[in-house]
Amino acid sequence: MMSLARTSLLALAGRQYLYKLKAHANLLTTLTVVQLIALFFTLLGGTGMVNTGNGHLNITVTTFSSANFIVFTLTWAFVAAIVLTGKSALNLDFAFVSTRLSRSLANAALLLTMGALGGLVIALGGILMRVIFFISGRGADIIGADFYLPPGDLLLGTLVAALYVTLTATLGYFLGSLIQRRKILAVIVPALLVGSLMLEVRNPNIRLSLTAMKFFTAETSPGIFVLKALAASGLLLLGSIVVSRRTEVRR
């Protein structure tokens, strides 16, 4: 007979979180590899290029930004969150005497950690890119007022990036929980996503995914954006907990 009544839920979830953090340390290694790949592609060709000239003088302007770091990190967070809902990850929970709620809280803490680390490496990746260009002898070719980041802008950018990574991770975790609930969704969900994108490409009047993205990306107030991101992430986590409670403990 399990004596869960005498065990604090938060303490139990905290121990599970630390265990999961160690068990999924390979995700941190994967994040490092992903960032190195993003850095390679950024240094290789930049994120944009413009050519202009008048027949006598040709000017090529190459744009470098953190776009690759953001895209690669968001992809990592989405896939990693889905992996956390897989059978092998679920079997790790049986090393503890726990409840579904404690497991869900531990996973939520793990997703928040992924978001914080993702936001940090995006910010550090942008700084590393600047340092590499500066020390490579190409400092004289760099033009841009945003090359040197004030500390306040750097902290704000890190926070925003962390919230985007967290939002992406919670979305992946929610979809992964749904797929564990109904395996057929592993086919239906990607089909719906691809189908909706194809529909939007063919019909300019339909912009479902773009509208959803603009709900966050078009927000100009940092405070309101933080509330939007936290609310959306919280709803996705709540939905994941509800779905997980209806899923068999072990299959």
Stockholm file with secondary structure:
# STOCKHOLM 1.0

chainA/1-251         MMSLARTSLLALAGRQYLYKLKAHANLLTTLTVVQLIALFFTLLGGTGMVNTGNGHLNITVTTFSSANFIVFTLTWAFVAAIVLTGKSALNLDFAFVSTRLSRSLANAALLLTMGALGGLVIALGGILMRVIFFISGRGADIIGADFYLPPGDLLLGTLVAALYVTLTATLGYFLGSLIQRRKILAVIVPALLVGSLMLEVRNPNIRLSLTAMKFFTAETSPGIFVLKALAASGLLLLGSIVVSRRTEVRR
#=GR chainA/1-251 SS CCCGGGSCHHHHHHHHHHHHHHHTHHHHHHHHHHHHHHHHHHHHHCSEEEEEECSSCEEEEEECCSHHHHHHHHHHHHHHHHHTTSHHHHHGGGGSCCCHHHHHHHHHHHHHHHHHHHHHHHHHHHHHHHHHHIIIIIGGGCCCTTSSCCHHHHHHHHHHHHHHHHHHHHHHHHHHHHHHHCTTHHHHHHHHHHHHHHHHHHCTTCCHHHHHHHHHHTCCCHHHHHHHHHHHHHHHHHHHHHHHHTSCSCC
#=GC SS_cons         CCCGGGSCHHHHHHHHHHHHHHHTHHHHHHHHHHHHHHHHHHHHHCSEEEEEECSSCEEEEEECCSHHHHHHHHHHHHHHHHHTTSHHHHHGGGGSCCCHHHHHHHHHHHHHHHHHHHHHHHHHHHHHHHHHHIIIIIGGGCCCTTSSCCHHHHHHHHHHHHHHHHHHHHHHHHHHHHHHHCTTHHHHHHHHHHHHHHHHHHCTTCCHHHHHHHHHHTCCCHHHHHHHHHHHHHHHHHHHHHHHHTSCSCC
//
